[in-house]
Amino acid sequence: MEIALGTLSGLLFLVTLIWHDWIELIFGVEPDAGSGALEWLIVAVTALVTVLCALGARMEWRRTHPAAAHASQ
């Protein structure tokens, strides 16, 4: 679950970072009146979700594969 959500949020992060006005073009609305504040909020939130999902996946991996976790240290 962490990998799927992290991948999705990472893709949304990249799309929003590169293509700033995708919300206006796809949905035909300007929720932030063209200021770009919503897009930067999406970038910040998706970056945070991506990092948290990556950390969660790492913790889950280490919990289920304890021998591999100790071999890498």
Secondary structure, 3 states (H helix, E strand, C coil): CHHHHHHHHHHHHHHHHHCCCHHHHHHCCCCCCCCCHHHHHHHHHHHHHHHHHHHHHHHHHHHHCHHHHHHCC
